[in-house]
Amino acid sequence: MVGFLRVPPHKPGWHKHRPNTVLEFRRAMPDLKKTLTDKVVLQLPLSTDGQYIVRDTELPGFFVRVGARTKTFTVQADFRTDGKRVTKKISIGSSEDMTTREARVAARAALVKILQGEFKEPPKVEVKPSSEITLREAWVRYKVAHLERKRRSPATIAGYTDHVERLLADWLDRPLRELGEEPSLVAKRHDDLTVSSGPYGANGSMRTLRAIYNHARRSVRGLPPENPVTAVDWNEELRRDVAMGSADIAGWMTQAGRLRNAIRREFHLFTLLSGSRPTALKTARVPDLDLSGRILRITKPKGGEKKAFDIPLSRAMICCLIRAMRVSRMLHAEAAETWIFAADSEEGHIVEQKEDRDNVLAKWGNDLRHTYRTLGQAAGLSGVDMHLLMNHSLKGENVNEGYITRSKLLDDHLRSAQQRLSDHVIAAGTAPPKDGSPRERAWPLLPSRKIGDERLDPTPPDPRLGVPMGPRTQKPRSAEAA
C-alpha cells in the first residue's frame, strides 16, 4: 500500500511495464477516487512517467492531475452547442498556490460557466491563404529584407519607393496572385505609364515590380510561377550622350568658376577629376582623406560598404579637396570638422548637387562621370585602367583580367594614370581663349589661401539678388559654444 492508495497485487513482469499514459495508469490503478483534502493531495506521489489523475468523490468533474513536477487542480464537464456535446477541461491552479478548499470553490464556479456555455470556442478566424499576399505586403517584405538589410543607398530605396507608392499606388492592396494570373494587366499598365511617366519611368517601375514578385515567390509558393512582367514589351533605352570632349572643358570651367558657393564649385570639379558617383562623394568625411598616402576612401559607394574602395589622388585633386575643406571651415565651421563638402543642411554636407543647366552649369552629376571616361580615352589611358579607376568590375573578354588586384596597383600605376588624366583635364580647362582675351579667373589653379581674392578669385554677384556677396569671414563662436 502507498498511503491511502490501494495498489493492485504485483504480477509477473510488472516492474518491466511501467505505465506511461493516463489511460494505462488508470487501468493499472482503477480506483483513484478520494475526497480531496490538503493532506490527501500532499501524500500523492509525483508521476515517474506521464500523468495520472485522482478524482474528487464530493464534486463530480473535479480532480487533481499529478505530473512529474506539479499537481494541478482541474475541472471537466460537458455542454451542448449546436446539438453537439462538447467536453471542456479547465485548469484551476497548482496545489502549491491554493488550498483544496479554494480549488473546490473555484471549480464549482467554473462548472457553472461550462454548463452555461460561456467557454464556447470562438469561431475560427479564416486565415488568408498565403497566395493572397498583396503588393503592399510583398513590398514591405522586399524593402526590409532586400533593401534595408543589405544596406542599399537611400537614393536606391527612394527610387523603388517612388515606383511602388506613386506609380503603382492603386495596386498596393491588390493580391499579387491576380497579377500573376493576368499578365495583360501588367502589360497595359506599362503602356499607360509610358505615356504618363515616360519610357524610362515605365521601364523602371516594371523592373521594381519584377523584383518584388520574384522575392515574394520564394516564400509564397501559391503564386503563379511565371513573373507577369514577362508580358511587358520594354521601351528602348538609349545611352545618354552627355559627356564633354576636351574642347568643351574650358567653357565648363568658366561656368563652374562663376558659382557663388565655392564648396559646390569644388564639389563639381572633384566629381570631374575623380569620375566618382556624386552620391558617394557627398558623404566624403575628413577622416577618409589620407594626404600622406594620397588617397580618399569611399566608404559607401554603390553596392554598400562591402564595395568600399580608395581613390588615388592627383595633385589637382588634392588642391581641390584642400580648397573645399578651407571654405567649409569658413562657412560651416562645425560641420567642416566631419564633412569635406560641408553645407547648411540637416545632414551637415551637400545633399543636392543639381544646378540650372541653362543658366548656371550645363554639366553636373553623372554627366561628369561620363566625361571622365571620355577624357580618359582622349588622354590615352587603357580600358583596364579606366575600369580600375572608376571601381568597375573587370568583365572583359580576357579572363586573365579577373586576376588583377586593384590595391596592388594603387600606389604607383593607378596614381600615375590618375595624374595623367587630371593633367589633361586641367590643361584643357585652363587654356587661354582662342580670341586672345585673358582668362576670366585663376581657378582651378588657385591656392586655397587665395579663395575670394578680389583680383584672382572675385566673388561673382548673386544671380538672385544682383549684388555681390560680402567678405567671407568666419563667424565668431558664441559664448555658449565656447
C-alpha positions in Angstrom: 0.0 0.0 0.0 1.1 3.6 -0.8 -0.6 5.9 1.7 -4.3 5.7 1.1 -3.9 4.3 -2.4 -4.6 0.6 -3.0 -2.1 -0.7 -5.3 -3.1 -3.9 -7.2 -1.0 -7.0 -6.4 2.2 -7.3 -8.3 2.0 -9.5 -11.3 4.9 -11.3 -13.0 6.7 -8.7 -15.2 5.0 -5.7 -13.6 8.4 -4.0 -13.0 9.1 -4.3 -16.7 5.9 -2.5 -17.8 5.7 1.0 -16.3 2.5 2.8 -17.4 3.4 5.9 -19.4 0.0 7.3 -20.3 -3.0 8.4 -18.2 -5.2 5.6 -19.7 -2.6 2.9 -18.8 -2.2 4.3 -15.3 -5.9 4.3 -14.7 -6.1 0.7 -16.0 -3.3 -0.3 -13.6 -4.8 1.7 -10.7 -8.6 1.8 -11.5 -9.9 3.2 -8.1 -8.1 6.6 -7.9 -11.0 8.3 -6.3 -11.0 10.1 -2.9 -12.3 13.1 -1.2 -9.6 15.6 -1.9 -8.1 17.4 1.0 -4.8 19.1 1.5 -3.4 16.1 3.3 -4.5 13.7 0.6 -3.1 15.9 -2.2 0.2 16.3 -0.3 0.6 12.5 0.0 0.1 11.9 -3.7 3.4 10.7 -5.2 4.7 12.5 -8.3 4.5 10.6 -11.5 7.6 9.0 -12.9 6.1 8.6 -16.4 3.3 10.7 -18.0 0.4 11.9 -15.7 -2.3 10.4 -13.6 -5.5 11.9 -12.1 -7.3 11.5 -8.7 -11.0 12.4 -8.9 -12.9 14.0 -6.0 -15.8 12.0 -4.7 -17.7 15.1 -3.5 -17.7 17.2 -6.6 -18.2 15.4 -9.9 -15.8 16.7 -12.6 -13.3 18.0 -10.1 -9.9 16.2 -9.9 -6.2 16.7 -9.4 -3.8 16.0 -12.2 -0.4 14.7 -11.0 2.6 15.1 -13.2 6.4 14.7 -12.8 6.7 18.1 -11.1 3.3 19.6 -10.3 -0.1 18.7 -9.0 -2.8 20.8 -10.8 -6.4 21.1 -9.7 -8.6 20.7 -12.8 -12.4 20.7 -13.6 -14.1 19.0 -16.5 -17.7 19.0 -17.8 -19.8 18.6 -20.9 -22.1 21.1 -22.6 -24.1 21.2 -25.8 -23.6 23.5 -28.7 -25.4 23.3 -32.0 -26.8 20.0 -30.9 -23.4 18.5 -30.2 -21.9 17.5 -26.9 -18.6 19.2 -26.2 -16.2 18.4 -23.4 -14.4 21.3 -21.7 -11.4 20.9 -19.4 -10.1 23.9 -17.3 -7.0 24.1 -15.1 -7.9 25.8 -11.8 -4.4 26.2 -10.3 -1.4 24.5 -8.7 -1.6 22.8 -5.3 1.4 24.9 -4.3 -0.6 28.1 -4.9 -4.0 27.3 -3.5 -5.7 25.0 -0.9 -8.0 22.2 -1.8 -11.0 24.2 -0.4 -10.2 27.2 -2.6 -9.8 25.0 -5.6 -13.2 23.3 -5.0 -14.9 26.7 -4.7 -13.3 27.8 -8.0 -14.2 24.5 -9.6 -17.9 25.0 -8.8 -17.9 28.4 -10.4 -16.1 27.1 -13.4 -18.6 24.2 -13.7 -21.5 26.7 -13.8 -19.8 28.6 -16.6 -19.1 25.5 -18.6 -22.7 24.3 -18.3 -24.0 27.7 -19.4 -21.8 27.6 -22.4 -19.6 30.5 -21.5 -16.5 28.6 -22.6 -17.8 28.0 -26.1 -15.0 28.1 -28.6 -14.9 31.3 -30.6 -15.4 30.9 -34.3 -12.2 30.3 -36.1 -10.8 33.3 -37.9 -10.4 32.5 -41.6 -6.7 32.7 -42.3 -6.0 34.3 -45.6 -4.1 32.0 -47.9 -0.5 32.9 -48.3 -1.1 33.2 -52.1 -3.3 36.2 -51.3 -0.4 38.3 -50.4 -0.9 41.9 -51.6 1.6 44.1 -53.4 1.8 46.3 -50.3 2.7 43.3 -48.1 5.2 42.0 -50.6 6.8 45.5 -51.0 7.2 45.8 -47.2 9.0 42.4 -47.1 11.2 43.3 -50.0 12.1 46.7 -48.7 13.1 45.4 -45.3 14.8 42.1 -46.3 16.4 43.1 -49.5 17.0 46.9 -49.5 17.4 47.9 -45.9 19.0 44.8 -44.5 21.5 44.8 -47.4 22.2 48.5 -46.8 21.2 49.8 -50.2 21.7 53.5 -50.6 18.9 55.9 -49.6 18.7 57.1 -53.2 18.1 53.5 -54.4 15.4 52.9 -51.7 13.8 56.2 -52.6 13.6 55.2 -56.3 12.0 51.9 -55.5 9.6 53.6 -53.2 8.5 56.1 -55.8 7.8 53.3 -58.3 5.6 51.4 -55.9 3.9 54.0 -53.8 3.4 56.6 -56.6 3.3 54.9 -60.0 1.7 51.6 -58.7 -0.2 53.1 -55.8 -3.7 51.8 -56.9 -2.3 48.3 -56.9 -0.9 48.3 -53.4 -3.9 46.3 -51.9 -4.2 44.0 -54.9 -3.2 40.4 -54.5 -0.1 39.5 -56.4 -1.8 36.3 -57.5 -4.2 38.4 -59.7 -1.3 40.0 -61.5 0.4 36.6 -61.9 -2.8 35.1 -63.4 -3.5 38.1 -65.7 -0.2 39.4 -67.1 -2.1 41.5 -69.5 -2.9 43.9 -66.6 0.9 44.5 -66.2 1.4 45.0 -69.9 -1.4 47.5 -70.1 0.0 49.4 -67.0 3.4 49.6 -68.7 1.8 51.1 -71.8 -0.1 53.6 -69.7 3.0 54.6 -67.7 4.9 55.0 -70.9 2.5 57.8 -71.8 2.2 59.4 -68.4 5.7 58.9 -66.9 7.9 58.4 -70.0 9.6 55.3 -71.4 12.3 55.3 -68.7 9.9 55.7 -65.8 7.7 52.9 -67.2 10.6 50.5 -67.6 11.9 51.3 -64.1 8.6 50.7 -62.4 8.3 47.3 -64.1 11.8 46.3 -63.1 10.8 47.1 -59.5 7.6 45.1 -59.8 9.5 42.2 -61.3 12.0 42.2 -58.4 9.2 42.3 -55.7 7.3 39.5 -57.4 10.4 37.3 -57.6 11.2 37.9 -54.0 7.7 37.1 -52.9 7.6 33.9 -55.0 10.5 32.5 -52.9 8.3 32.3 -49.8 4.8 32.2 -51.2 4.6 29.1 -53.4 0.9 29.7 -54.2 1.8 32.5 -56.6 1.9 31.6 -60.3 5.5 30.6 -61.1 5.9 32.9 -64.2 6.6 36.5 -63.4 3.8 38.6 -65.0 6.3 41.3 -66.1 7.4 38.9 -68.8 4.4 40.2 -70.7 5.9 43.7 -71.0 7.3 45.0 -74.3 10.2 47.1 -73.0 10.7 50.6 -74.2 14.1 51.2 -75.9 16.6 52.9 -73.7 19.4 54.7 -75.4 22.6 55.6 -73.5 22.6 59.4 -73.0 25.1 61.4 -75.0 26.0 63.8 -72.2 29.8 63.6 -72.0 32.0 66.6 -72.8 35.1 66.5 -75.0 38.4 68.2 -74.4 37.3 71.3 -76.3 34.3 71.7 -74.0 36.1 71.8 -70.7 37.3 75.4 -70.9 33.7 76.7 -71.2 32.6 74.4 -68.3 35.4 75.7 -66.1 34.3 79.2 -66.7 30.7 78.3 -65.7 31.9 76.5 -62.6 34.2 79.3 -61.6 31.2 81.7 -61.5 29.4 79.6 -58.9 28.6 81.7 -55.9 29.1 78.8 -53.5 32.8 77.8 -53.6 32.1 74.5 -51.9 29.8 73.4 -54.7 32.3 74.7 -57.2 35.0 72.4 -55.8 32.5 69.5 -55.5 31.7 69.6 -59.2 35.4 69.9 -60.1 36.3 66.9 -57.9 33.5 64.9 -59.5 35.0 65.6 -62.9 38.6 64.8 -61.8 37.7 61.6 -60.0 34.8 60.2 -62.1 33.1 59.1 -58.9 29.3 58.9 -58.4 28.1 62.2 -56.8 26.1 60.3 -54.1 29.3 58.7 -52.8 31.3 62.0 -52.8 28.6 63.9 -50.9 29.3 61.9 -47.8 33.1 62.0 -48.0 34.5 62.6 -44.5 37.6 64.4 -43.4 38.9 61.2 -41.7 38.5 59.4 -45.0 41.2 61.6 -46.6 44.8 60.4 -46.2 47.0 63.2 -47.5 50.2 61.3 -46.7 49.0 58.3 -48.7 47.3 60.5 -51.3 44.1 58.5 -51.2 40.4 59.3 -50.5 38.5 56.4 -49.0 35.0 56.0 -50.4 33.2 54.1 -47.6 29.7 54.0 -49.0 29.8 53.5 -52.8 27.1 51.9 -54.9 26.7 48.4 -53.7 27.2 49.3 -50.0 30.1 49.3 -47.6 31.4 46.0 -48.8 32.3 47.7 -52.1 34.4 50.4 -50.3 37.5 51.5 -52.3 40.3 54.1 -52.4 40.6 56.8 -55.0 44.2 57.7 -55.9 44.7 61.4 -55.8 46.5 63.6 -58.3 48.0 67.0 -57.3 45.0 68.8 -58.8 42.6 66.6 -56.8 44.4 67.3 -53.5 44.3 71.0 -54.2 40.6 70.8 -54.9 39.9 69.0 -51.6 42.0 71.4 -49.6 40.2 74.4 -51.1 36.8 72.7 -50.3 37.8 72.0 -46.7 39.1 75.5 -46.2 35.9 77.1 -47.5 33.9 74.6 -45.4 35.7 75.8 -42.3 35.0 79.4 -43.2 31.3 78.9 -43.9 30.3 75.9 -41.8 32.9 75.5 -39.1 31.1 72.9 -37.1 30.1 70.6 -40.0 33.5 71.0 -41.5 35.0 69.0 -38.7 33.3 65.9 -40.2 32.5 66.6 -43.8 34.8 67.6 -46.7 31.9 69.2 -48.7 30.1 70.8 -45.8 26.7 72.6 -46.2 24.0 74.3 -44.3 21.8 71.2 -44.3 20.4 68.9 -41.6 23.0 66.2 -42.5 25.8 68.8 -42.5 27.0 68.0 -46.0 25.9 68.7 -49.6 22.7 66.8 -50.2 21.5 68.1 -53.6 24.1 68.8 -56.4 21.7 69.9 -59.1 22.3 73.2 -60.9 20.3 75.1 -63.5 21.6 73.6 -66.7 20.6 76.6 -68.9 21.8 79.5 -66.7 24.3 78.2 -64.2 26.2 74.9 -65.0 25.5 72.8 -68.1 27.0 69.6 -66.9 26.9 68.1 -63.4 26.3 64.8 -61.6 26.7 61.7 -63.8 27.4 63.9 -66.8 30.8 64.5 -65.3 31.3 60.7 -64.7 30.7 60.1 -68.4 33.1 63.0 -69.3 35.8 61.4 -67.1 35.5 58.2 -69.0 35.6 60.0 -72.3 38.6 62.2 -71.4 40.4 59.1 -70.1 40.3 57.7 -73.6 41.5 61.0 -75.0 44.4 61.1 -72.5 45.5 57.6 -73.7 44.5 55.5 -70.7 43.8 51.9 -71.3 40.3 50.4 -70.8 41.5 48.3 -67.9 43.0 51.4 -66.1 39.7 53.2 -66.6 37.8 50.3 -65.1 40.0 50.2 -62.1 40.0 54.0 -61.5 36.1 54.0 -61.7 35.9 50.9 -59.5 34.2 48.9 -62.1 34.4 45.1 -62.1 36.6 43.6 -64.8 34.4 41.6 -67.0 36.2 41.8 -70.3 36.7 39.1 -72.9 40.1 38.4 -71.4 39.5 36.2 -68.4 43.0 37.0 -67.1 41.8 40.5 -66.2 39.9 38.9 -63.4 43.1 38.1 -61.6 44.2 41.8 -61.3 44.3 43.0 -57.7 43.4 46.7 -57.7 45.1 47.5 -54.3 48.5 46.4 -55.6 48.3 48.9 -58.5 47.0 51.8 -56.4 50.2 53.4 -55.1 52.1 53.6 -58.4 50.4 52.6 -61.6 46.9 53.9 -60.9 48.1 57.1 -59.3 50.2 57.8 -62.3 47.3 57.2 -64.6 45.1 59.5 -62.4 47.8 62.2 -62.6 47.9 61.9 -66.4 44.2 62.3 -66.7 44.0 65.2 -64.3 46.8 67.0 -66.2 44.8 66.5 -69.4 41.6 68.0 -67.8 43.3 71.0 -66.2 45.2 71.8 -69.3 42.0 71.7 -71.4 40.1 73.7 -68.8 42.7 76.5 -68.3 43.7 77.1 -71.9 43.5 80.8 -72.9 40.5 81.7 -75.0 41.1 81.4 -78.7 40.2 85.0 -79.3 43.3 86.1 -77.3 41.4 87.6 -74.4 42.7 86.8 -70.8 41.1 84.0 -68.8 38.3 85.1 -66.5 39.9 83.8 -63.3 42.8 81.7 -61.9 40.6 78.9 -60.7 41.1 75.9 -60.7 44.9 76.6 -60.3 44.0 78.9 -57.3 45.8 78.3 -54.0 43.4 77.7 -51.1 44.6 80.9 -49.3 43.6 83.0 -52.3 39.9 81.9 -52.3 37.8 85.0 -52.6 40.7 87.2 -53.5 39.4 90.4 -55.2 41.8 90.1 -58.1 42.4 86.3 -58.6 39.1 85.0 -57.4 36.5 87.7 -57.3 33.1 86.6 -55.9 30.5 86.7 -58.7 27.3 88.5 -58.0 24.4 86.6 -56.5 22.1 85.9 -59.5 19.1 86.0 -57.3 19.8 89.5 -55.8 22.1 91.1 -58.3 24.5 92.2 -55.6 27.9 90.8 -54.7 28.3 88.7 -51.6 30.0 90.2 -48.6 33.5 89.2 -47.5 33.9 85.6 -46.4 34.8 85.8 -42.7 34.5 83.1 -40.2 31.6 83.6 -37.8 32.7 84.2 -34.2 31.9 81.4 -31.8 29.1 82.1 -29.4 29.7 82.2 -25.7 27.7 79.0 -25.2 29.8 77.2 -27.8 33.0 78.4 -26.3 
